[in-house]
Amino acid sequence: MWPCGGRRQRRLGAVALLLVVLWLLLRRYYPCLLPVVSEPCENAVLLRFNWSELTPLGLWGRTLGLQTEKSQFLLEGMPFRIFGGSMHYFRVPREYWEDRMLKMRACGLNTLTTYVPWNLHEKERGKFDFSKNLDLRAFLSLAAKNGLWVILRPGPYICSEWDLGGLPSWLLQDPEMQLRTTYKGFTEAVDAYFDRLMSIVVPLQYKKGGPIIAVQVENEYGSYAKDPNYMAYVKMALLNRGIVELLMTSDNKNGLSFGLVEGALATVNFQKLEPGLLKYLDTVQKDQPKMVMEYWTGWFDNWGGPHYVFDADEMVNTVASILKTGASINLYMFHGGTNFGFMNGALEADEYKSDVTSYDYDAVLTEAGDYTSKFFKLRQLFSMVIGQPLPLPPMIESKASYGAILLHQYISLWDVLPALLQPIKSELPVNMENLQLNDSIGQPYGYVLYETVIFGGGHLHTRDHVRDRAQVFVNTMYVGELDYNTVELSIPEGQQGFRQLRLLVENRGRVNYGLALNEQRKGLIGDVFLNKTPLRNFKIYSLEMKPAFMKSLQHVSGWSTVPDYFVGPAFFRGRLWIEQQPQDTFLKLQGWEKGVVFVNGQNLGRYWKIGPQETLYLPGPWLRRGGNEIVIFEERTAGRIIQSVDIPYLGRTQARGRICPLAASSEERTARGAGPLFHGWMDGWMDGCSSSSPWTRSPQPGWLRMLWTIWWMWGSKKVLEAGEREREEELKPSELKAELSFPGTFTMCYCWPP
């Protein structure tokens, strides 16, 4: 039996230990509750409260969320600046989500923004998909794990150079459909979608312990503005389903006043900071913090046009100017990714222009997630603004050049038709969306073949009813093409008797921005005339090229050895053999004309010899050791081989703005404003990632990677030191000093004892 004094001592010891633990917790997490000097002092520090370390006890304080107070944001009552970057989970292989997020943190960002594409999550009406690469819950949870807040942009319309701005094509089955309005057919579909989507989103809000600090109401509605009641409807659709965080809108300057909705903070989108642009926000909402929801770090490309680039120095100087005003900012895009499959959007201003497969965007990271000069310049800037060391950038992923790949077999489309496809018979031509397919939701993407019988030749006229491009055949003989600019062809007479007239129509991508969204039905949208007589009695074949079709294609009899010269339309196949761990690569289709590439059943997207894009990005996780099957659908002229290369080519000269692959000499970088120390380290770094380096060609032993990591860490420190010296006159940190928080991070002034 222990004496009472011993028990008392043990109790006192336990209490003392508990008090010490509580003091340490307060000192770390709630320093402003401690009796310390409250005025700023020279040795004040920023204390970080890491989101990933939160416990139920730590969650007790999460009640206020993101708020606005006059000219600043508050998070849990503390001043907060949003330094955000856009990255879309649906454009990036899931295996690379975390890598891109770590690079965001290493650049100095604290917030991730993403759109949510309705047309991927509800491909068929009432059937929802939030699995695999569309696992939104996993994506947002991963952002939280990696210390990033989230601004969610759930639409329903998202623009984003994405087919129909993210709206599902089956909405267009209704001939009276009025998209982005309070038309009953549209709001009923939105309500059903939001019921499912918000069941995932609501538990991930800040006040419920998640990373979402704000939600955007629709997207750039001021540039559409067809229904004055629509924005209020979308806002209530969010609130009624449990959204409790700060609401925002997003518009360019011209649309700002038309896209407002009461109770949501207006934000602005631009690339060039015009005089007075941010002050213009005060004219539509007074005494509110300023936020640039989309600062365009680059631009997207269209087929047949140039590859757009945006100067890195001009970009970072504009970002610095925005920060000097005290505004928050989101970089659109931080990482663009890829329009895999048939999901690219299009523009229709003076003429129809479809977007390319790559969504590189000349962004902060490349399409494959590699660093650019923009990354390092922004990292340098944000490091000065934050006043704290940033996480080290993750190492780059090696790229592989697997060399030439022989496409050794082919099968003509005409041989595939009777084996795999059952036609739909219709007296009149039917547009894609209204074909009785896929549980009656129509065909959203791909090609449609319209086939009818004619008895002679003559003058074929479309009356502009082809959407978007048609190849015309008589039996199997190619006659020509029809599109927006070419609306008529001469059909040769030939021999007397029945002949098949075939129109292979491609949906090149629906317009994603502007006032023409309701007119985005594809295929033949009306009558086509031969000698002024409308054609009738069609057999219509759907060529959506879904995974099940591509799998069945492999087992069709009739595959033959590719001859020296052959023209499509046809499918070609070959095999890429990989001995070691697969790595990212790029497929170059020199000698091929136009079509689509599939690797192991994954649709990489479209290629077209008119450019500007000449390579397709093939992510390493989509490859496997051993044999990898490649299938190409070529519309016209086929090559015999494709090249696997380790450097992308998107149409620009290689000396413009990229750090890796090796693009510019030290002299060129000097002319662009980087200092000599930066050159010395970056020259060595680029030598390590250039196309001639073994780093991009094979896995390296562990000890060599360890040395590389040490070199990287030392080099990163030197780059930042050099950058601070080079820019200290141009950008004074005292003018840019921002109070910055990371998820769960409260920025507080705490003065250590001298």
C-alpha positions in Angstrom: 0.0 0.0 0.0 1.4 3.3 -1.1 1.4 6.3 1.3 -1.0 9.2 0.6 1.9 11.5 0.0 3.1 9.4 -2.9 -0.3 9.5 -4.6 -0.5 13.2 -4.1 2.9 13.7 -5.7 2.0 11.5 -8.6 -1.2 13.5 -9.1 0.6 16.8 -8.9 3.2 15.5 -11.4 0.4 14.4 -13.8 -1.3 17.8 -13.5 2.0 19.6 -14.1 2.7 17.5 -17.1 -0.8 18.2 -18.5 -0.3 21.9 -18.0 3.0 21.7 -19.8 1.4 19.9 -22.7 -1.5 22.4 -22.8 1.0 25.3 -22.8 2.9 23.8 -25.6 -0.3 23.2 -27.6 -1.4 26.8 -27.0 2.0 28.1 -27.9 1.9 26.2 -31.2 -1.7 26.4 -32.2 -3.2 29.4 -30.4 -0.3 31.8 -29.5 -2.6 34.8 -29.4 -4.2 33.4 -26.3 -0.9 33.5 -24.5 0.1 36.6 -22.5 2.7 37.9 -24.9 3.5 41.2 -26.5 0.7 41.9 -29.0 2.4 44.6 -31.0 4.6 43.6 -34.0 8.2 43.2 -33.3 11.3 42.4 -35.4 11.4 38.8 -34.3 7.8 38.0 -35.1 7.3 34.7 -36.9 4.5 33.1 -38.9 3.3 30.0 -37.1 1.9 27.2 -39.3 -1.0 25.0 -38.3 -0.8 22.0 -40.6 -4.2 20.8 -41.9 -3.0 17.2 -42.0 -2.3 17.2 -38.3 -5.8 18.3 -37.2 -7.5 16.2 -34.6 -11.1 16.3 -33.5 -9.9 18.6 -30.7 -8.3 20.9 -33.3 -11.5 21.0 -35.3 -13.4 22.6 -32.5 -12.2 26.0 -33.7 -13.4 25.6 -37.3 -16.6 27.7 -37.2 -16.2 30.9 -39.2 -14.7 29.8 -42.5 -13.6 32.2 -45.2 -15.2 35.6 -44.7 -14.8 39.1 -46.2 -14.2 42.2 -44.1 -13.8 45.3 -46.0 -10.7 44.9 -48.2 -9.5 41.6 -46.9 -10.4 37.9 -46.5 -10.5 36.4 -43.0 -10.1 32.7 -42.3 -11.3 31.8 -38.8 -11.1 35.5 -38.1 -7.5 35.9 -39.1 -6.3 37.9 -42.2 -5.8 35.6 -45.2 -4.6 35.8 -48.8 -5.6 33.4 -51.5 -2.7 32.3 -53.6 -4.3 29.7 -55.8 -3.6 27.6 -58.9 -6.0 25.8 -61.2 -5.6 22.1 -61.9 -8.4 19.8 -63.3 -8.5 16.3 -62.0 -10.2 15.1 -65.2 -7.3 16.3 -67.3 -4.5 14.7 -65.3 -3.9 10.9 -64.7 -4.9 10.1 -61.1 -1.4 8.7 -60.4 0.0 12.3 -60.9 -2.5 14.3 -58.8 -0.3 14.4 -55.8 2.8 15.3 -57.7 1.1 18.3 -59.2 -0.2 19.3 -55.7 3.2 19.1 -54.2 4.5 21.4 -57.0 1.8 23.9 -56.2 3.0 24.0 -52.6 6.6 24.3 -53.7 5.6 27.3 -55.9 4.2 29.0 -52.9 0.4 28.4 -53.5 -2.0 27.7 -50.7 -5.2 27.0 -52.6 -6.2 24.7 -55.5 -9.2 25.5 -57.8 -10.9 23.0 -60.0 -13.9 22.7 -62.2 -16.3 19.8 -62.0 -17.4 18.5 -65.5 -21.0 17.4 -65.5 -20.7 15.7 -68.9 -18.1 13.2 -67.5 -19.9 12.5 -64.2 -23.3 11.9 -65.8 -22.6 10.6 -69.3 -26.0 9.0 -69.4 -29.0 10.6 -67.7 -29.4 9.4 -64.2 -26.2 7.3 -64.2 -23.4 8.9 -62.2 -19.7 8.1 -62.2 -17.3 9.4 -59.5 -14.8 6.5 -59.7 -11.2 6.1 -60.8 -10.0 9.3 -62.5 -13.3 11.0 -61.7 -13.1 10.3 -58.0 -13.8 13.9 -56.8 -13.8 13.0 -53.1 -10.4 11.4 -53.4 -9.0 14.4 -55.3 -10.3 16.9 -52.7 -9.1 14.8 -49.8 -5.7 14.5 -51.4 -5.5 18.3 -51.7 -6.3 18.6 -48.0 -3.6 16.0 -47.2 -1.1 18.0 -49.1 -1.9 21.3 -47.3 -4.1 23.0 -50.0 -7.4 24.7 -49.5 -9.9 24.3 -52.3 -12.1 26.7 -54.2 -14.6 24.5 -56.0 -16.2 25.5 -59.3 -19.1 23.0 -59.8 -20.8 24.8 -62.7 -23.1 23.4 -64.0 -21.4 25.2 -66.8 -17.6 25.4 -66.6 -16.4 26.7 -70.1 -12.8 25.5 -69.7 -12.2 24.7 -73.4 -14.2 21.6 -72.7 -16.9 20.1 -74.9 -20.1 22.1 -74.5 -18.6 23.8 -71.5 -19.0 20.7 -69.4 -22.8 20.3 -70.1 -23.9 16.8 -71.2 -24.9 16.6 -74.8 -28.1 14.6 -74.0 -29.6 17.9 -72.9 -29.8 18.8 -76.6 -32.2 16.0 -77.3 -34.9 18.5 -76.4 -35.5 20.7 -79.5 -36.6 23.5 -77.2 -33.7 23.3 -74.8 -32.4 26.6 -73.4 -29.1 25.9 -71.7 -28.0 28.1 -68.8 -31.5 29.4 -68.1 -34.4 28.6 -65.8 -36.0 26.6 -68.6 -37.7 23.7 -66.9 -36.0 21.0 -68.8 -32.6 22.4 -67.9 -33.3 23.1 -64.2 -34.7 19.6 -63.7 -31.5 18.1 -65.0 -29.3 20.4 -62.9 -31.3 19.6 -59.8 -30.9 15.8 -60.3 -27.1 16.3 -60.9 -26.6 18.6 -57.9 -28.5 16.2 -55.7 -25.7 13.6 -56.4 -22.8 16.0 -56.6 -23.5 17.9 -53.4 -23.7 14.7 -51.4 -20.0 14.4 -52.1 -19.1 18.1 -51.8 -21.0 19.1 -48.6 -19.0 16.9 -46.2 -15.8 18.3 -47.6 -16.5 21.9 -46.7 -14.3 23.8 -44.3 -16.8 24.0 -41.5 -17.3 20.3 -41.6 -13.5 19.6 -41.4 -12.8 19.6 -45.2 -10.6 21.8 -47.5 -13.3 23.6 -49.4 -13.3 27.3 -48.3 -15.4 28.7 -51.2 -17.7 27.6 -54.0 -18.3 29.4 -57.3 -21.8 30.1 -58.5 -21.9 29.1 -62.2 -19.1 30.5 -64.4 -18.7 33.7 -66.4 -22.5 34.1 -66.7 -22.1 37.8 -67.4 -20.9 36.9 -70.9 -24.1 34.9 -71.5 -26.7 36.6 -69.4 -29.8 35.3 -71.2 -32.0 34.9 -68.0 -31.9 37.4 -65.2 -33.3 34.8 -62.8 -30.8 32.1 -63.6 -27.9 33.1 -61.2 -30.3 33.3 -58.3 -31.5 29.8 -59.2 -28.0 28.3 -59.2 -27.2 30.1 -55.9 -30.2 28.6 -54.2 -29.6 25.2 -55.7 -26.2 25.3 -53.9 -27.6 26.7 -50.6 -30.6 24.4 -50.4 -28.3 21.3 -50.7 -26.0 22.3 -47.8 -23.3 24.7 -49.2 -22.3 26.9 -46.3 -19.0 28.4 -47.4 -18.3 31.7 -49.1 -19.9 32.0 -52.6 -18.2 33.7 -55.5 -18.8 34.6 -59.1 -16.3 34.9 -61.9 -16.4 37.1 -65.0 -14.2 39.2 -67.3 -14.5 42.9 -67.1 -17.2 43.3 -69.6 -19.4 40.7 -68.0 -18.8 41.7 -64.3 -22.0 43.7 -63.8 -24.2 41.1 -65.6 -22.9 38.1 -63.7 -23.5 39.3 -60.2 -25.8 37.6 -57.7 -26.7 38.9 -54.3 -24.7 37.1 -51.5 -21.7 36.1 -53.7 -18.4 37.9 -54.0 -17.6 39.0 -57.5 -14.2 38.2 -58.9 -12.5 39.1 -62.2 -10.6 37.2 -65.0 -7.9 38.7 -67.2 -4.3 38.3 -68.5 -3.3 42.0 -69.0 -3.7 44.3 -66.0 -5.3 47.3 -67.5 -5.2 50.6 -65.5 -8.0 50.7 -63.1 -9.2 47.2 -63.8 -9.1 46.0 -60.2 -10.6 49.3 -59.0 -13.5 48.6 -61.3 -14.5 45.9 -58.9 -15.4 48.6 -56.4 -18.0 50.0 -58.8 -19.9 46.7 -58.7 -19.3 45.8 -55.0 -18.0 48.2 -52.4 -15.7 47.4 -49.4 -14.9 43.9 -50.5 -11.6 42.1 -51.0 -10.3 41.9 -54.6 -9.8 38.5 -56.1 -8.5 37.6 -59.6 -10.2 34.2 -60.1 -8.5 33.6 -63.4 -5.2 35.1 -64.1 -4.4 33.6 -67.5 -0.8 32.3 -67.4 -1.0 31.3 -71.1 -3.6 30.5 -73.6 -5.1 27.5 -75.5 -4.6 26.5 -79.1 -6.9 25.7 -82.0 -6.2 23.3 -84.9 -4.7 25.2 -87.8 -3.6 28.1 -85.7 -0.3 29.0 -83.9 0.8 27.7 -80.6 0.3 30.6 -78.2 2.9 31.5 -75.6 2.9 34.2 -73.0 6.2 35.7 -71.9 7.3 34.5 -68.4 8.7 37.8 -67.3 5.6 39.7 -68.4 3.5 37.2 -66.5 5.4 37.4 -63.3 5.6 41.2 -63.4 1.8 41.3 -63.8 1.3 38.9 -60.9 3.6 41.1 -58.8 1.6 44.1 -59.7 -1.6 42.4 -58.6 -0.1 41.4 -55.3 1.0 44.9 -54.7 -2.6 46.0 -54.7 -3.4 43.6 -51.9 -5.5 41.4 -54.1 -5.8 37.6 -54.0 -5.0 35.6 -57.1 -5.6 32.3 -58.8 -3.3 31.2 -61.6 -5.3 29.7 -64.5 -3.7 27.4 -65.4 -1.1 26.3 -62.9 -1.2 22.9 -64.7 -3.3 22.4 -67.8 -3.0 18.7 -68.6 -4.7 17.1 -71.6 -8.1 17.0 -73.4 -8.0 13.2 -73.6 -10.5 11.4 -75.8 -13.0 13.6 -77.7 -13.5 16.1 -74.9 -11.9 19.2 -76.4 -14.1 22.3 -76.8 -14.2 24.8 -79.7 -14.7 28.5 -80.4 -17.2 30.0 -82.8 -16.8 33.7 -83.3 -16.0 34.6 -86.9 -15.6 30.9 -87.7 -15.7 27.5 -86.0 -12.3 26.5 -84.5 -11.8 23.3 -82.5 -9.3 23.1 -79.7 -6.3 20.8 -79.9 -5.8 17.8 -77.7 -3.1 19.3 -75.5 -4.1 21.7 -72.8 -0.6 22.6 -72.1 -1.8 26.2 -72.1 1.8 27.5 -71.8 1.1 27.2 -68.1 3.3 27.1 -65.0 3.8 23.4 -65.4 3.9 21.7 -68.8 1.3 19.3 -70.1 3.4 16.4 -68.6 3.9 18.2 -65.3 7.4 19.5 -65.8 8.7 22.8 -64.5 8.9 25.9 -66.7 10.7 29.2 -66.2 7.3 30.5 -65.0 7.4 28.1 -62.1 10.8 29.3 -60.8 10.1 33.0 -61.3 6.8 32.6 -59.5 8.4 30.5 -56.7 10.9 33.3 -56.3 8.2 35.9 -56.1 5.9 34.1 -53.7 8.9 33.2 -51.5 9.6 36.9 -51.0 5.9 37.7 -50.4 5.4 34.9 -47.9 8.8 35.6 -46.2 9.2 31.9 -45.3 11.1 29.0 -47.0 9.0 27.1 -49.4 9.0 23.3 -49.7 11.5 21.9 -52.1 10.2 21.2 -55.6 9.7 17.5 -56.2 12.1 15.9 -58.7 10.9 15.8 -62.3 9.6 12.6 -63.8 11.8 11.0 -66.4 10.6 10.9 -70.0 11.3 8.0 -72.3 12.0 7.7 -76.0 11.0 4.2 -77.1 11.8 4.9 -80.7 10.0 3.8 -83.8 6.8 1.7 -83.5 5.7 -0.3 -86.5 1.9 -0.4 -87.3 2.0 -3.7 -89.0 -1.7 -4.5 -89.5 -4.8 -2.7 -90.7 -8.5 -3.2 -91.3 -10.7 -1.0 -93.4 -13.7 0.7 -91.8 -15.8 -0.8 -94.6 -14.9 -4.3 -93.4 -15.6 -3.3 -89.7 -19.1 -2.2 -90.4 -20.8 -5.5 -91.0 -18.8 -7.2 -88.3 -19.4 -4.9 -85.3 -22.0 -2.3 -86.0 -25.8 -2.5 -86.4 -27.1 0.5 -88.3 -30.0 2.6 -87.3 -32.5 3.0 -90.2 -34.1 6.3 -90.7 -35.9 8.0 -93.6 -34.4 11.4 -92.5 -30.9 12.2 -91.3 -30.7 12.2 -87.5 -28.2 14.3 -85.5 -25.9 12.5 -83.1 -27.7 13.5 -79.9 -31.0 12.1 -81.1 -29.8 8.7 -82.3 -31.6 6.0 -80.3 -28.4 4.7 -78.6 -27.0 4.4 -75.1 -30.3 3.9 -73.3 -31.8 6.6 -75.6 -29.4 9.4 -74.6 -27.9 9.6 -78.1 -24.2 9.6 -79.2 -22.2 12.3 -77.5 -18.8 12.1 -79.3 -16.8 10.6 -82.1 -18.0 9.9 -85.7 -21.2 9.0 -87.4 -21.5 7.3 -90.8 -24.6 8.2 -92.9 -25.2 5.8 -95.8 -27.9 6.1 -98.5 -28.5 4.9 -102.1 -28.1 7.1 -105.1 -28.7 6.4 -108.8 -26.3 8.8 -110.4 -24.1 11.8 -109.8 -24.6 15.5 -109.8 -24.4 18.4 -107.4 -24.3 17.6 -103.6 -25.1 20.5 -101.3 -25.3 20.5 -97.5 -27.1 23.8 -96.9 -24.6 24.1 -94.0 -26.1 21.1 -92.2 -22.7 19.2 -91.6 -21.4 19.4 -88.1 -18.4 19.5 -88.2 -16.6 17.8 -91.0 -17.6 15.1 -93.5 -15.7 12.9 -95.8 -17.8 11.9 -98.8 -17.5 8.5 -100.5 -19.3 6.8 -103.4 -19.1 3.1 -102.4 -15.5 3.1 -101.1 -14.2 5.8 -103.5 -13.2 9.1 -101.8 -14.8 12.1 -103.4 -14.0 15.0 -101.1 -14.7 16.9 -97.8 -17.5 19.1 -96.5 -17.4 21.4 -93.6 -18.4 25.0 -92.6 -16.5 26.5 -95.5 -17.1 23.8 -98.1 -20.8 23.1 -98.5 -21.0 21.5 -102.0 -19.3 18.8 -104.0 -19.6 17.2 -107.5 -20.5 13.6 -107.4 -19.2 11.7 -110.4 -21.8 10.0 -112.6 -20.2 6.6 -112.8 -21.9 3.5 -114.2 -25.7 3.2 -114.2 -27.3 1.4 -111.2 -27.3 1.6 -107.5 -24.4 3.2 -105.6 -23.8 3.9 -102.0 -23.3 7.5 -101.0 -21.5 7.7 -97.6 -20.8 10.7 -95.4 -18.4 10.0 -92.5 -19.1 12.9 -90.2 -16.8 13.9 -87.3 -17.9 15.8 -84.2 -14.7 17.9 -83.8 -15.9 19.3 -80.4 -18.8 21.4 -79.2 -18.4 25.2 -78.7 -17.7 25.9 -75.0 -18.1 29.7 -74.8 -20.4 32.3 -76.3 -24.1 32.6 -77.2 -24.3 29.5 -79.5 -24.5 26.8 -76.9 -28.0 25.8 -77.9 -26.9 25.1 -81.5 -24.3 22.5 -80.7 -26.0 19.4 -82.1 -23.6 17.3 -84.2 -23.6 15.0 -87.3 -26.1 15.9 -90.0 -28.5 18.5 -88.4 -30.7 18.8 -91.5 -31.3 17.7 -95.1 -28.5 17.2 -97.6 -29.4 17.6 -101.2 -28.3 15.9 -104.4 -29.4 17.8 -107.5 -31.7 19.9 -105.2 -33.5 16.8 -104.0 -33.2 15.9 -100.3 -31.6 12.5 -99.6 -33.7 9.9 -97.8 -33.6 6.4 -96.4 -30.4 6.4 -94.4 -28.5 3.7 -92.6 -26.7 5.4 -89.7 -23.7 3.8 -88.0 -22.5 5.1 -84.7 -18.7 5.3 -84.3 -18.3 6.6 -80.8 -15.3 4.3 -80.3 -16.0 3.5 -76.7 -13.8 0.9 -74.8 -16.1 -2.0 -75.5 -16.0 -1.3 -79.3 -12.2 -1.0 -79.3 -11.9 -4.3 -77.4 -14.2 -6.0 -79.8 -12.2 -4.6 -82.7 -9.2 -6.6 -81.7 -11.1 -9.9 -82.3 -12.5 -9.0 -85.7 -11.3 -11.2 -88.6 -9.9 -9.4 -91.6 -6.8 -7.7 -90.2 -4.2 -7.6 -92.9 -0.5 -6.6 -93.4 -0.2 -2.9 -94.1 0.8 -2.4 -97.8 3.3 0.2 -98.9 0.6 2.7 -99.5 -2.9 2.7 -98.2 -5.6 5.3 -97.6 -8.3 5.2 -94.9 -10.6 5.3 -93.3 -9.1 2.4 -91.5 -7.9 1.1 -88.2 -4.1 0.3 -87.8 -2.5 -1.6 -85.0 1.0 -2.3 -83.6 2.7 -3.1 -80.4 5.1 -1.1 -78.1 7.3 -3.4 -76.1 8.7 -2.0 -72.8 11.3 -3.9 -70.8 11.6 -1.7 -67.7 9.3 0.5 -65.6 7.2 2.5 -68.1 7.7 6.2 -68.2 5.9 9.2 -69.8 6.5 9.6 -73.5 5.1 11.5 -76.5 3.9 10.0 -79.8 4.8 11.7 -83.0 2.7 10.9 -86.0 4.7 12.2 -88.8 3.3 11.0 -92.2 -0.2 10.4 -90.8 -3.0 12.8 -91.7 -5.8 12.9 -89.2 -7.3 10.6 -86.7 -7.3 9.3 -83.1 -4.8 7.2 -81.1 -5.7 4.5 -78.6 -3.1 2.9 -76.3 -4.2 -0.1 -74.2 -7.8 1.0 -74.8 -7.1 4.6 -73.5 -8.1 7.3 -76.0 -5.2 9.7 -76.1 -7.1 12.2 -78.3 -6.9 13.6 -81.8 -4.0 14.3 -84.1 -4.1 16.4 -87.3 -1.3 17.3 -89.7 -2.4 20.9 -89.9 -1.0 21.4 -86.4 0.1 23.2 -84.4 0.3 20.2 -82.1 2.5 17.4 -83.5 2.9 15.0 -80.5 0.4 13.3 -78.2 1.1 12.9 -74.5 1.2 9.3 -73.4 1.3 9.0 -69.5 3.6 6.3 -68.1 0.8 4.9 -65.8 -1.2 4.0 -68.9 1.6 1.8 -70.1 2.8 -1.6 -68.8 5.9 -3.7 -68.9 5.8 -6.0 -71.9 3.4 -5.5 -74.8 1.3 -2.4 -75.2 -1.3 -2.3 -77.9 -1.6 0.8 -80.1 -4.6 1.3 -82.4 -4.9 4.3 -84.7 -8.0 5.3 -86.5 -6.8 7.2 -89.6 -9.2 9.0 -91.7 -7.1 9.3 -94.9 -3.3 9.0 -95.4 -1.6 6.5 -93.1 2.1 6.1 -92.3 3.8 2.9 -91.4 5.4 3.9 -88.1 5.0 6.3 -85.3 7.8 7.7 -83.1 7.9 7.6 -79.3 10.0 10.6 -78.3 10.9 12.2 -74.9 10.2 15.8 -75.9 6.8 17.2 -76.8 6.3 19.4 -79.9 3.3 21.7 -79.7 4.2 24.0 -82.5 6.5 26.6 -80.9 10.1 27.2 -81.5 12.1 25.4 -78.8 13.7 28.6 -77.5 10.6 30.2 -76.0 10.1 30.0 -72.3 10.6 26.3 -71.4 13.3 25.2 -69.0 13.1 21.5 -69.6 13.5 20.2 -72.3 16.6 22.3 -72.9 15.4 25.3 -74.9 17.6 28.3 -74.5 21.2 29.2 -74.1 22.6 31.0 -71.1 22.9 34.2 -73.2 19.2 33.9 -74.1 18.2 33.5 -70.5 20.4 36.4 -69.5 18.5 38.5 -72.0 15.3 37.5 -70.3 16.4 38.7 -66.9 17.9 35.8 -65.0 21.2 36.2 -63.1 24.5 34.4 -63.7 24.2 32.2 -60.6 20.7 31.2 -61.7 22.3 30.3 -65.1 25.0 28.2 -63.7 22.7 26.1 -61.6 20.0 25.8 -64.2 22.5 24.9 -66.9 23.5 22.0 -64.8 19.9 21.1 -64.0 18.8 21.2 -67.6 21.8 19.1 -68.6 20.3 16.6 -66.2 16.9 16.6 -67.9 17.7 17.3 -71.6 16.9 14.7 -74.2 20.4 13.5 -74.4 20.7 12.8 -70.7 20.5 9.3 -69.2 18.1 10.7 -66.6 15.3 10.7 -69.2 16.2 7.3 -70.6 16.5 4.8 -67.8 15.9 4.4 -64.1 18.9 5.4 -62.0 20.4 3.6 -59.0 19.4 4.8 -55.6 22.8 6.2 -54.6 22.9 8.3 -57.8 19.4 9.6 -57.1 20.4 10.5 -53.6 23.3 12.6 -54.9 20.9 14.2 -57.4 18.5 15.1 -54.6 21.3 16.7 -52.5 22.4 18.7 -55.6 18.7 19.7 -56.1 18.3 20.9 -52.5 21.6 22.9 -52.7 20.7 24.3 -56.1 17.2 25.4 -55.0 18.6 27.3 -52.1 21.2 29.0 -54.3 18.5 29.9 -56.9 16.3 31.6 -54.3 19.3 33.5 -52.8 20.3 34.7 -56.3 16.7 35.6 -57.1 16.3 37.7 -54.0 19.5 39.6 -54.8 18.4 40.2 -58.4 15.0 41.4 -57.6 15.4 43.3 -54.4 15.4 46.6 -56.2 12.5 45.8 -58.5 10.2 44.2 -56.0 10.6 45.3 -52.4 9.4 42.5 -50.1 8.0 45.1 -47.6 5.6 46.3 -50.3 4.4 42.8 -51.1 4.4 41.3 -47.6 1.2 39.2 -47.4 -0.4 37.3 -44.5 -0.6 33.9 -46.0 -2.1 30.7 -44.5 -2.1 27.1 -45.6 -5.0 24.7 -44.8 -5.3 24.7 -41.1 -2.6 27.4 -41.0 -3.4 30.5 -39.0 -1.1 33.5 -39.7 -0.5 35.1 -36.3 2.1 37.4 -34.8 4.0 35.8 -32.0 7.0 37.5 -30.5 9.7 35.3 -29.2 11.5 36.6 -26.1 14.6 38.6 -27.2 
